[in-house]
């Protein structure tokens, strides 16, 4: 039997895991660190990779490093946290506006058009 922790408990676990380890060089290692802290609160708690990534990206005290690859898919929402993307535009030689990149409002993810995340690194940001 498993239990799903509240968002507040997960944020505490993320903070403790990053404070303890400093950084994680993959999403799986981040999830293991968060699970380790959640198990101290309740042995039945669990978390998915997607929820760990989204809550960590939106937490505010984490600096996210994303390695990207070129793809043919066009993105509609942030591939990291699911937030709204702002189009970064520029003028071409004909004076028309063209989209050259995207930026997320929530997690500050940036990418050129047709780029998708492949690998994540999470670092504790000391403000």
C-alpha positions as CSV (number, residue, x, y, z in Angstrom):
1,X,0.0,0.0,0.0
2,X,1.3,3.4,-0.8
3,X,0.3,7.0,0.1
4,X,0.6,10.2,-1.9
5,X,2.1,13.0,0.1
6,X,0.8,16.6,0.0
7,X,2.6,19.2,-2.1
8,X,3.8,21.0,1.1
9,X,5.5,17.7,2.4
10,X,7.1,17.2,-1.0
11,X,8.6,20.7,-1.0
12,X,10.1,20.1,2.5
13,X,11.5,16.8,1.2
14,X,13.0,18.5,-1.9
15,X,14.6,21.2,0.3
16,X,16.1,18.7,2.7
17,X,17.4,16.4,-0.1
18,X,19.0,19.3,-1.9
19,X,20.4,20.8,1.3
20,X,21.9,17.4,2.1
21,X,23.3,16.5,-1.3
22,X,23.8,20.0,-2.9
23,X,22.9,18.8,-6.4
24,X,21.6,15.9,-8.4
25,X,22.8,15.2,-11.9
26,X,19.7,13.2,-13.1
27,X,16.0,13.1,-12.5
28,X,16.2,9.5,-11.1
29,X,18.7,10.5,-8.5
30,X,16.6,13.5,-7.5
31,X,13.6,11.3,-7.0
32,X,15.6,8.8,-4.9
33,X,16.7,11.7,-2.7
34,X,13.2,13.0,-2.3
35,X,11.9,9.5,-1.6
36,X,14.6,9.1,1.1
37,X,13.3,12.2,2.8
38,X,9.6,11.3,2.3
39,X,10.2,7.8,3.9
40,X,11.4,9.5,7.0
41,X,8.0,11.3,7.3
42,X,5.9,8.3,6.4
43,X,7.2,4.9,5.2
44,X,4.3,4.5,2.7
45,X,4.9,7.8,0.8
46,X,5.9,7.7,-2.9
47,X,6.3,10.1,-5.7
48,X,6.4,9.8,-9.5
49,X,9.3,11.2,-11.7
50,X,7.0,13.7,-13.3
51,X,5.6,15.1,-10.1
52,X,9.1,15.3,-8.6
53,X,10.4,17.2,-11.7
54,X,7.4,19.6,-11.8
55,X,7.4,20.5,-8.1
56,X,11.2,20.8,-8.0
57,X,11.2,23.2,-11.1
58,X,8.5,25.3,-9.5
59,X,9.9,25.4,-6.0
60,X,11.9,28.6,-6.4
61,X,15.1,27.5,-4.5
62,X,16.4,25.2,-7.3
63,X,18.6,26.1,-10.3
64,X,17.7,23.9,-13.2
65,X,20.2,22.9,-15.8
66,X,18.7,21.3,-18.9
67,X,20.4,19.5,-21.8
68,X,18.3,19.7,-24.9
69,X,18.1,17.9,-28.3
70,X,16.7,19.0,-31.6
71,X,13.3,17.6,-32.5
72,X,10.6,18.1,-35.1
73,X,7.8,18.6,-32.5
74,X,6.6,22.1,-31.7
75,X,6.1,22.7,-28.0
76,X,2.9,24.2,-26.7
77,X,3.6,24.2,-22.9
78,X,6.7,24.0,-20.8
79,X,8.2,20.5,-21.1
80,X,9.8,20.9,-17.7
81,X,6.9,22.1,-15.4
82,X,3.9,22.3,-17.7
83,X,3.6,26.1,-17.4
84,X,2.8,28.7,-20.0
85,X,5.5,29.6,-22.5
86,X,6.3,33.1,-23.6
87,X,7.3,33.5,-27.2
88,X,10.6,35.4,-27.8
89,X,10.3,37.1,-31.2
90,X,12.7,38.8,-33.5
91,X,12.3,40.6,-36.9
92,X,13.5,38.8,-40.0
93,X,15.0,40.5,-43.1
94,X,11.5,41.2,-44.5
95,X,10.4,43.0,-41.3
96,X,8.1,40.2,-40.2
97,X,8.0,39.0,-36.6
98,X,9.2,35.4,-36.2
99,X,9.4,33.2,-33.0
100,X,13.0,32.3,-32.3
101,X,12.7,30.9,-28.7
102,X,10.5,30.2,-25.8
103,X,10.7,31.0,-22.0
104,X,8.6,29.6,-19.2
105,X,6.9,32.0,-16.8
106,X,7.1,29.6,-13.8
107,X,10.5,27.8,-14.0
108,X,12.5,30.1,-16.3
109,X,13.1,27.3,-18.8
110,X,14.4,28.6,-22.1
111,X,14.8,26.9,-25.4
112,X,15.0,27.6,-29.1
113,X,12.2,26.3,-31.3
114,X,12.2,22.6,-31.8
115,X,14.3,21.8,-28.8
116,X,13.2,19.3,-26.1
117,X,14.8,18.4,-22.8
118,X,16.8,15.2,-22.6
119,X,18.7,15.4,-19.3
120,X,18.2,17.4,-16.1
121,X,20.6,18.6,-13.4
122,X,19.2,20.1,-10.2
123,X,21.3,22.5,-8.0
124,X,20.4,24.0,-4.7
125,X,20.3,27.8,-5.2
126,X,21.4,29.8,-2.2
127,X,19.7,33.2,-2.4
